[in-house]
Amino acid sequence: MSDPEFRCEKVEMSEAGAVVYRMHGVLGDSQHCYDFLEDFLDCLETCPDRIVFNMADLENMYSAGIGILANCFTKARSSKKTLAVCCVAPVIHRTLTITGVEPMLKEYASEEEALAASDT
């Protein structure tokens, strides 16, 4: 049985001055995940200062996915962008906590809460 394919929908939220990436499937070691990272890095120069990763439909995350997420956070920070996550399932939260990535991220219960936060 293969893992669900990773997909990511990028939504510009101009009224909130943010871009939201809605993740689906498994963030791991697939070409789709690396394509997402490449798109994210290309977008950093022109995207709004606030970035939200909505993980409501993210089913799992493997070590390569943790590396991708850490890379996104590091590059966003060096580009003076803020990166937040929302709708994090318990299995994903546990992975982020165990690997030490969780303290780097601002986490919100919902996409609406993340977009409304003044520090995102």
Secondary structure by P-SEA (a helix, b strand, c coil): ccccbbbbbbbbcccccbbbbbbcccccccaaaaaaaaaaaaaccccccbbbbbccccccccaaaaaaaaaaaaaaaaacbbbbbccccaaaaaaaaaacccccccccccaaaaaacccc
